[in-house]
Amino acid sequence: MASIHKKRNGQYSVRWRAFDGRNRQRTVPTRQVAKQLQKEVEKSIARGEDWQPRDLRPEPDVREVLEGYLAESVRIHTEGTALGNARALQSFVDCLEAHEGRRSKIYPDILTRQLLAQYYDSLSQGGLHGKTRSATTKKKLVQTVERAWAWAYDDEDFGEFIPRPRRLKMPSSPGRV
């Protein structure tokens, strides 16, 4: 259990007891921030972990997050669907690596609607045998990334690091005649 105390200088102190029995505290500037910190500390304690500042917690690489989604995809989808998801996400990772660098860590906060739009635009080149992809194919590839993003946001391991999922507005596919 964490508690909030107002200090003389107008700031707020959030106090709690760590698992090693020591008292811990963190000073924050406003009551609103103190309430957010209190919730975060209590969530960590409920999970059986000591709270650590976000900058000290190991933030996952996007590649690691997508591998988690693919493992889930293999479990729940048919072999063909899981293989299609793997190809789509590999295409997305290739796009990210071209943008960020192959060896650099890609943090989840890079996930934005603008990134999805850049990915969608990049799909125009480099289809099967160098041919351009159809609008339907590009839409399916982006939707796979959107599903992986939504899964990661809801996942217990990755959820706290993943920004709220966004959807990209894409042209609708022409209907069958």
N, C-alpha and C positions, 0 to 999 in steps of 0.2 A: 504494500500500500504506500502510495506517495502522498505527500501533503504539500500545500502551498502556504508560504509565509511572506507577508509584506515587510520589506526592509525600510529603514529610516530614509534612505536616499530615493525612495519611490520605486525601486526595482523589486522584483519578486524572487524568492528562493524556493526551489522545489527540492524536497528532502525525501529520502527513502533509505531503507536498509538493504544492503547487498547480500548475496548468499554467503559471503565469508563472515557476516555478522557486523561489518563496519557500516557506519552511517555515511551516506553520500549526499551531496547537494550540488545543485547547479543554479547559478544566478542568471535570470533573464530580464529583459527590459520591461515587458508588459504582462498584465494578468492573462491576456489571451494566449500569449506564447507560453506562459506558465501552465495553463490548462492543457495545451497541446502536448507539452513535454510530460506532464503528469500522465496523460493517457498513454503516451509512447512508453514511458517507464513501466506503467502497470501492465501493458501488453507484453513487454519483455519478461517481466516477473512471472506472469501467467504462463508463458511458454517455458519457464524454467531457465531463463538466461539472465545474465547481468546486462543491464542497459549500457550501451556504448554510443558515443556520438556518431552520427552518420558518417563523418569523414574517416572514422577509424574502422568502420565495418567493411569487410571485403565486398565490394560491389561486383556482381557477376558481369562477365563479358556477354554481349548479345549472342555470340556463337554458342555459348554454354546454355543460354536460355532457349535458343532454337533447338538445340540437341534434346533438351528436356521435352519440348513439344513433340519432336519427332518420335521419341520413345513412347509418349502417350499415343501418338498417331498409330504406331505399329500395334499397340495394344488394342485399340478400339476400331480401327479401320481395316478394310481388306488390304491385301498385299499391294494391289495396283494403286489404290488411293494413297497408301503410305509412301509408295515410291514416287508418285506424282507430287506429294507434299515435300518430299526430300529434294526433288529436283527444283521445285519452285523456291524453296528456302535457300538452296545453294545458289541459285541465281541472285537472290536478294543479298546474300552474304558477299558474293562476288562484286555486286554493285557497291556495297558498304566499304569493302576493302579497296576498291578503286578510288573511293572518295576519301577514306581515312588512312589508308596505308595497310599493307598486308600484315605486318607484324605488330601493329599498334593494338592496344586494348580498345574495344568499342563499347563504350558505356551505354546503358539502356536509355539515358536521357536524350540520346540522339533521335529516338523515335518520335517523329512528328508527322503531321499531315503533309507538310512540305516535302519531307523525305519520301513519303509514299508517292507524291506527285513526281518527284525526280526519278524514282524507281520506275513508275509507269511510263514516263517519257523515255527512259533508257531502254525499255523493252522493245522499242521500235526497231532497233538494230539487233543483229545477232541471233536470229531465230534458227530453226533447223536448217542446216546446209546454207547458212548465211541469208536466208530469205527473211522478209519482214514478217512479224507476227500479226495476227488478226486482232481486232479490237476485243473480241471475245476471249482469246488466249491471254492477252495482257490483263484483262479484267479478272480472269480466274487466278492468275499468278499473284496479283495484288490482293485478292480476297483471301488467298492462303496466308499471306503475311498478316493480314488483318485478324484472321482467326488465331494465328499463333500469338499475336500481340495480346488479344483478349484473353487467351488461355493463360499467358504469363502474368497478366495483371491479376488474375483470380487465383494463381498458384500460391501455395503456402510458402514455398522457398524463395520465389522470385518477386512476389507481389509487391513487397514494400519498396522495391527498387524501380519498378516499371511505371512509367507515366500512364495516365488514363488513356485507354485505347481511343483512337480516332478512326473515322472512315473517310475514304476518299470518294468524292463524287466522280463517277466515270460515265462515259456515254453508254446508253443502254444498247443492248445487242438487237439487231433487226430480227423481227419475228419470222417464223417459218411460214411459207405460203402454202 
